[in-house]
Structure formats: structure tokens, C-alpha cells
Amino acid sequence: MTRKIRPRSKRTSSRLKSPTRRRLRFALVGCGGMGRHHARSLLGIPEIEVAALCDIVKSKCLSARREFFGPKGIEPAVYTDFHKMIARESLDAVLLVTPHTLHYPHAKAALQKGIHVLSEKPMVTNTAHARELVDLAETRKRLLAVAFQAPVSAEYSYIAELIRSGALGTIELVDAHVAQQWVRISNGTWRQDPKFSGGGQLYDSGAHMLNAMMWLVDSPVKRVFAMADRCGKKVDINATVSVLFENGCLGSVACSGNATMRGDTGVTLFATEGTIKTGIWGEKLEHFDKSGEKVLYPYMPYKTVPPERNFVDAILGRDTLRCPGRYGVLLAELMDAIYESIKAGCPVDVRH
Ligand SMILES: NC(=O)c1ccc[n+]([C@@H]2O[C@H](COP(=O)([O-])OP(=O)(O)OC[C@H]3O[C@@H](n4cnc5c(N)ncnc54)[C@H](O)[C@@H]3O)[C@@H](O)[C@H]2O)c1
């Protein structure tokens, strides 16, 4: 498979044309920490009904149902087996909020059955799986998207418009970091077990940072030189990556999973007509013009929408996906090259 995946290309598959009037039947898969967050978010979307909850730990489904859905008079069916669920329920979409390596088999089974898939990050943990899912989604004419927050944030919409209009000029250099007490918080969980995580902090919060960089620079990565420290664990905890994008932009990445501070992230774009400082989730924004003056914009004309809202709007033909499956391919290709570079101790070309 040699087809090149490009960011933000105008492909029609990220938007469906035929709107439907009945409520879309969703299943939430994984009722752990982030699953509970998504449960709240799904409840705020009137065009859908959460028909089923799935988690291998039944009590997690039951407590999510009791806490979030019960008070609204909704009683989604409960499943501990994903495959049984998609066989029995007539679903329009699944939202996958499970450990990383489980996204691929569940997304594949869902797409094969003609069910739209919104996956938590990272979409998958290797390039072959990512390409297979994108191809499958295209063949089955179903949507496949990744639930990164930054691309649906008001801040990233503002920056994307600056870039699109040419107001920022050419981005020559991007600097990104994430620092969290990750190793302490994830100790003893699937996050530090490569069988379920596919990698360490680089594949966890690092995925937000790397996707944010590619989304903003709007170019695939050509070459990487990465180094990592496992700090005695089975997965990468601290890492640095030097990046060369295909459009010539350079990037520098620092990913700390062993920080003492609670959490800090940043993405800085150094461009010919200005500088942007933002976060990996789009949580902050500063804009400096060419002369270094801070730009005071009178209002933010963009709205942050939850990834689920954007996904539903795309299914209904009202919007395009802000982070379609091809970003899952770009990230998987990049991560494969990063891990290869860490192992080889030298720069590695990203295979697109
Ligand atoms: N976008 C974000 O900001 C953000 C934040 C946190 C987590 N996440 C992502 O969300 C996903 C889940 O992370 P989490 O923090 O909720 O983890 P978690 O461990 O809290 O929850 C995972 C849940 O999946 C369940 N599970 C495991 N195997 C399963 C299977 N075969 N079928 C159904 N359920 C199964 C577990 O029992 C658990 O309840 C990951 O992809 C993670 O990277 C994203």
C-alpha cells in the first residue's frame, strides 16, 4: 500500500450527504474514566440516542447507566461483549473509549457491519491497521473519525483560518511539549502495558501533541530523529523528537511522562508573518504579529464543539469531520517511524 494520505484534503468521505430524521443509535464502548466524560457529552446531543453501553466490567456499564442515563429516563442495553452487542443491536455508530490496541478490532468489526466509528485517540497503534480501517470506511461509505479535542476547538479554528488566509505566512518552525505526572498516575494500569497501550506517554498524551502539530502545519512528516527514556518501565516515559515536515517546516518535540508538575502543554508556531502559542487540546491561544506585538482580537468568532457533536453533524451531512481517519494514518505512520528511530538510534524517514 503506497497511497499517500494528506492532511486537510477535500475528500468527500468525511461528510455524508443524506440526512436522516430518526435519532441515530449510538453505543458507548468503554465506561471508564474517559467513557464517563463521553457519556455526559452524548447526552447533550438531541439527534442521537445511546442505545447500548459496553464494558468488559459490567458494573462500570451499570454505574454509568445509573448515574448519567437513569436520571433522564434512558436505559441503554448493557453488554460485556462488543461483538455480541453489534450483532444484536441495530446501531448507527459506536464511540470507542477503550485501551488503545482494542480500537482496531472493534473499529474493523463495526465498519464491516456498516456502523460509523468515532475512536478515542490514538485511532490504532500501527500503520497497517490504520490504512486498513480508512480503506474499509471508504469502501463501506461509513465515517471513521478520531476524537481529538484540538481540531474541534475554537482556538484551532482561529489558527486554521489565519493559515488558510495566508495571514500567518509560512510556518517555518514548530515547538511542542507535554509534561504530566503520567508515570505515577498510570502505574499498574493498561497504559504501561504495551499489549494494550501500544506505547507509552508518546502514544497517550503525546498523540494529542503530535496530531496537533500535523493538523496545524498541515503537512505529513518526512523524517524524524527520536530518543526516549523508559525510566525503568516497559514503555516510553520521556522522549524527544526532531521533526522535518514534507513542506520544509522543522519541529521539536519534548514529551515528559515523569514531570512533577500537574500538567503543562504547548504548541508554538513560528511563522514568517507572526507567532502563535496554543495548547495540545486547544486550551489557550496567543497571537503575535510580525513585529512581535500581541494581537488583540475583539472576539473569537469560532465555537468549540465536542468531537461527538462534529461526528454527528458529519453523519447528518451538516459539517465535515475535523479529524477524519486519515489523521489516524498520519499519526500511526509517524509513530512507527519514531519507535524505529528510537530503536535504531538514527534519523528515520516516515513511510507514507
Ligand atoms: N481525548 C482525551 O483527552 C482522552 C483522555 C483520557 C483518555 N482518552 C482515551 O480514552 C481511551 C480510554 O481511556 P480511559 O482513560 O477512559 O481508560 P480507562 O482504563 O479509565 O477505561 C477503559 C475502559 O475500557 C474497558 N475495556 C477494556 N477492555 C474492553 C473491551 N474488550 N470491551 C469493552 N470495554 C473494555 C475497561 O474495563 C475500562 O472501563 C483511550 O484511548 C485513551 O487514550 C482520551
The ligand as a MOL file (V3000), in Angstrom:
LIG
                    3D

  0  0  0     0  0            999 V3000
M  V30 BEGIN CTAB
M  V30 COUNTS 44 48 0 0 0
M  V30 BEGIN ATOM
M  V30 1 N -9.1680 12.7180 24.4960 0
M  V30 2 C -8.7100 12.7620 25.7320 0
M  V30 3 O -8.4280 13.8190 26.2770 0
M  V30 4 C -8.5660 11.4790 26.4880 0
M  V30 5 C -8.3980 11.4810 27.8840 0
M  V30 6 C -8.3110 10.2370 28.5380 0
M  V30 7 C -8.3570 9.0560 27.8110 0
M  V30 8 N -8.5010 9.1090 26.4640 0 CHG=1
M  V30 9 C -8.5430 7.8810 25.6630 0
M  V30 10 O -9.7290 7.1530 26.0100 0
M  V30 11 C -9.4760 5.7430 25.9250 0
M  V30 12 C -9.8050 5.1090 27.2690 0
M  V30 13 O -9.0250 5.7210 28.2710 0
M  V30 14 P -9.5520 5.8280 29.7810 0
M  V30 15 O -8.7000 6.8350 30.4640 0
M  V30 16 O -11.0110 6.0060 29.7960 0 CHG=-1
M  V30 17 O -9.1730 4.3770 30.3170 0
M  V30 18 P -9.9110 3.5670 31.4720 0
M  V30 19 O -8.9960 2.4760 31.8460 0
M  V30 20 O -10.3880 4.5010 32.5200 0
M  V30 21 O -11.1990 2.9810 30.7290 0
M  V30 22 C -11.1050 1.9860 29.7370 0
M  V30 23 C -12.3310 1.1110 29.8670 0
M  V30 24 O -12.3140 0.1570 28.8100 0
M  V30 25 C -12.8230 -1.0510 29.3510 0
M  V30 26 N -12.4600 -2.1720 28.4860 0
M  V30 27 C -11.2970 -2.8460 28.4410 0
M  V30 28 N -11.3570 -3.8310 27.5180 0
M  V30 29 C -12.5820 -3.7540 26.9530 0
M  V30 30 C -13.2590 -4.4900 25.9370 0
M  V30 31 N -12.6670 -5.5100 25.3080 0
M  V30 32 N -14.5340 -4.1430 25.6270 0
M  V30 33 C -15.1530 -3.1290 26.2610 0
M  V30 34 N -14.5670 -2.3930 27.2330 0
M  V30 35 C -13.3040 -2.7050 27.5750 0
M  V30 36 C -12.2240 -1.1180 30.7360 0
M  V30 37 O -12.9070 -2.0370 31.5870 0
M  V30 38 C -12.3610 0.3210 31.1820 0
M  V30 39 O -13.5730 0.5610 31.8540 0
M  V30 40 C -8.0140 5.6190 25.4870 0
M  V30 41 O -7.9630 5.5270 24.0930 0
M  V30 42 C -7.3880 6.9190 25.9410 0
M  V30 43 O -6.2340 7.2940 25.2320 0
M  V30 44 C -8.6110 10.2910 25.7970 0
M  V30 END ATOM
M  V30 BEGIN BOND
M  V30 1 1 1 2
M  V30 2 2 2 3
M  V30 3 1 2 4
M  V30 4 1 4 5
M  V30 5 2 4 44
M  V30 6 2 5 6
M  V30 7 1 6 7
M  V30 8 2 7 8
M  V30 9 1 8 9
M  V30 10 1 8 44
M  V30 11 1 9 10
M  V30 12 1 9 42
M  V30 13 1 10 11
M  V30 14 1 11 12
M  V30 15 1 11 40
M  V30 16 1 12 13
M  V30 17 1 13 14
M  V30 18 2 14 15
M  V30 19 1 14 16
M  V30 20 1 14 17
M  V30 21 1 17 18
M  V30 22 2 18 19
M  V30 23 1 18 20
M  V30 24 1 18 21
M  V30 25 1 21 22
M  V30 26 1 22 23
M  V30 27 1 23 24
M  V30 28 1 23 38
M  V30 29 1 24 25
M  V30 30 1 25 26
M  V30 31 1 25 36
M  V30 32 1 26 27
M  V30 33 1 26 35
M  V30 34 2 27 28
M  V30 35 1 28 29
M  V30 36 1 29 30
M  V30 37 2 29 35
M  V30 38 1 30 31
M  V30 39 2 30 32
M  V30 40 1 32 33
M  V30 41 2 33 34
M  V30 42 1 34 35
M  V30 43 1 36 37
M  V30 44 1 36 38
M  V30 45 1 38 39
M  V30 46 1 40 41
M  V30 47 1 40 42
M  V30 48 1 42 43
M  V30 END BOND
M  V30 END CTAB
M  END
